[in-house]
Amino acid sequence: MRHGIVLFTSDRGITPAAAARAAEERGFDTFYVPEHTHIPVKREAAHPGTGDETLPDDRYTRTLDPWVSLATAAAVTSRIRLSTAVALPVESDPITLAKTIATLDHLSGGRVTLGAGFGWNVDELTDHHVPARKRRTVLREYVEAMRALWTRDEASYDGEFVQFGASWAWPKPVQDHVPLLIGAGGGPKTFTWIAANADGWMTTPIETDIGDKSAALHKAWADAGREGSPEIHVLIAARPTPDDFATWDAAGVTELIWGVPDASEDEVVAHLDRLSARLGLR
């Protein structure tokens, strides 16, 4: 299994560039950042962790832009992959977002993975004029439209929510295929969507029964006629036991994602020193 770190970026503590550089130096494989464009003060959407409209902490209101954050990380690293956990593509314009991601992949030498969510905060989606009940359809159209712009010399798209005529758009990503992971609760609807449109699954921090859910995803993958196996990235929410590692290995988990605090650079680097030593990364 590979190992990545996720920094819940904010306007305080370590910068994304410093965190990514330290993670790369200590042998981690991927650097992740989240996305929230804004948090409406008046909300009805329940947070997956708290179960109501309250937030676990104020970082949700202070997140940095993910693509600017990853660009600063790309400039000071050379190997570590650059990803989101998770981005909310439907809250951007798909043509400009495709340009942003392609540019980052071009400038980083092909290191981008798109970790995307459907969006639990429907109040946030509403401000972006995304109908909550259609958010999976909107995301599918965004992905299809962006892939057209990334892979075709003359790209066009005609969907319910995204339409544009024949267009030129460069740069193209360095990668032939920018990997797409979906961060969402594991269930039949999510796994069917992944098998049809994505390259793998990123668990939520409160996910349980990873082994059974991995088997369900593999079945959906096979039923869709997909070759190979889906990527499975597990967000670590508590210190795992040896049995946890054995379960993840048996389930075909490909990467573990470890959280780091938005604390001072010295504190985060010390945390990464301990974590990398515990995992035997260097």
N, C-alpha and C positions, 0 to 999 in steps of 0.2 A: 504494500500500500504506500502511496505517496502521502506527503504531509504538506498542508498549506496553513496559512494564518489569515485571519480576518481581523482587520482593524475597523471598528465602528468609528469612522472618522468624525471629527468634530473640530470646532474652531479653538480647541485647546489641546494641550498635550503634544505628543510626538506628531510630526508631520508624516504624511503618507510616504514621501520620498525616504525619510530616515528609517521608517519601519520596514519598507520594502528592501532597502539596502542591507539592513541588519538581518532580515530574514534570509535573504539570498546568501549572505556570508556564513550563515549558520546551517545551510543545507536544506532549507525549506523549498518546496517545489512551486508553490503558487501563492500570490498575494491577492487578497480579496478586499473590496470595500463595498458598502451598501449605498442605497439611494432612497431619498425622500426629497421631492422638490420643495415641499412645505407640509405643514401639519395644520389643518383647519382647527381653530380654537373650539368651535362648536361642532361636535362630531357625534355620530351614532354608531359608527363602526366599532366592533369589539376587537381589541388586540388579541392575537392568538394565545399570548402568554398569560395576560391578566384576566381574559374572559369578559371584559367590559370595556368601556371607552377610555379608561385610564391607561397611561403609558408606563412601562417599567421604569423609565428614567427620562431625563430631558435630552438625551443624545438624539432622539428622533427629530427634535426641533432644530438641531445644530449640525446636521450632516453636511459635509462638503460635497461638491459636485463630483460624481464618481469618475467621469472621464478626464476632467482636469487633474484629479488626484492621481489617476493611473498614468497620465502623461508625465507628471513630475517623477513618478516612480520609474517609468521607463528610461528616463534620462540618466538615472544613477545606477541602473542595473543592466545586466547583459543576458541573464539566463532565466530568471524566475518568471513564471507565467503571470499574466495580469488579468484579473477577473473581477466580477461583481457578485456580491452575495447579499441581496440580489438587486439588480437594476430593474427599473420599471419602464420598459421601452415605450409603452403606450402613452406615457406622459410627455413624450417628445414628438417632434415632427419626424416621420420615418425617413424622409429623404435626407434631412440634415443629420439625423442620428446615424444613418448608414455612412455618411461622409466622415463623421467623427470616428466611428469604430474602424473604418477602413484606414483612415489616416494614422490612428494609433497602432494598428497592426503593421502598417507600412513602416512607420518610424521605429517600432520596437523590434523589427525583424521577425514578425509573425508569432507574437506571444500572447495574443488576446483570446480569452474565452468569455463568452457572454453568459453569465448566470442571470436568469430573468425570472420574475414573479408575475403572477396574474394580478396581484394587488389586493391585499386584505383590507386596506384603508379605502373603502369605497367613497368616503367623503372627499378624500384627496383626488380620486379618479374623477369624481363629479366636477371638480373645479377644472379638470382638463377635458371636460365634455366627453368622457368615456362612459357609456352606459354600463353600469355594474353587471347587469345580467348578460351582457355581450362581451365582457372583457376577454374571455378566452378566444372568441372570434376575432376581436380587434388585434390581439397579440399574434394570432396565426397570420393575419394579413400583413402586419408589420414585418414579421419574420420573412414571409414570402417576398414581400416587396424589397426588403433590404438585401436578401439573397440575389434577387434579380439585378439590383444595382451593383452588387459585388462581383457578379460572374458574367454579365453580358456586356458586350460593347455598346449595344443599344438596348436599354432596358425600358420596359413599360409594365404597368400593373393596373388592373381594373377590378376592384373589389367593392364591397359594401362601404368600407370605411377609408380605404386608400385607393386613390386613382391618380395616375399620371401617364402621359403619353411618352412615346419613344424619346429617350434621353441619353445623353452621354454623362458619365460620372466616373472620374478617376480621383485619387488612386484606387486601384483594386487592392484588397488585402493580400499580403504575402502568402497566407495560407490558402490552399484551394478551397477549404471549407472552414469557416469560423465556427468552432464548437459552440453548441447551445445547450445549456443545462437549465432545467426548470426547478426552481426552489418553491416547493409547495407541499402541503400535507399529502402523504402517500395514500392514495385511494384509487379505485377503478377509473374514475373520470380523468384524474391526473395522469395515470399510467397510459391510458389510451391516447391522450393528447401527446405525451412524450413519444410513444411508439410511432405516432404518425408524423411528428414535426420536429423532434429534438434529438439530442445525442445522449441524454442522461438525466438523472434526477439528483437534486440536492435536497437533503432532508431539512425539515424545520428543527429548531433546537429542542422541541418537546416531542419529537418523534420516538415511538416505541416499536417493538416487534420488527426490527430492521430485517431480520432473516426472512420472515413470512412476507413482508412487503417487497423485498428483493425478488423473491420467487414469483410474486404476482407481476412485477414489472417485467421480468424475463419472459413470462408467459405472454403478456401483452405484446412484447417485442417480437416474439416468435409468431404470434397470431397475425401480426402486421406484415410478416414476411421480411423482416429486417435481418440482415446478416450481422455476424459478430455479436457483441454484447453491449448493453448500455453502460455508460459511466454511472457510478453511484458515489456521490460525495456526501459524507456524513459530518454534520455540524456537531461538534462535541459540546455538550452542555454540562457535564460533570466529569470528574476524574474517572477514567475507565478502569475496569478490572481486567486481569488476564483473560477471563471468560468473554468479556466484551470484544477484545481483539480477536479471539478465536471465532466468535460469532460473525464478526465483520469479514474476516478472511474467508470463512465458509460461504458467506453470502455474496462474495465477489465484489466487495467494496473496493473502489479504486483509489479513493483519497479521503483522508481525514482532515477536517478543517478545525483548527484550534484558535480560539479567541484570545486577543490581547487587549489590555485596557487602554483607553485614551488618556494615559498618564504621561509623565515626563519621559523624555528620551532615555534617561538613565534607568528609570524603572522598567520601561518596556524592554530595553536591551538586556537587562538582568533577567527579566522573565523569559526572554527567548534563549538566553544562555542555559537556564535551568531546563527549559522544555526540550531544547535540542539535545542536551546531554541525556535526559531521561529517555528520549526516543532513539538515541544512538546515531544521530545524524552527523556528528563529527567527533 
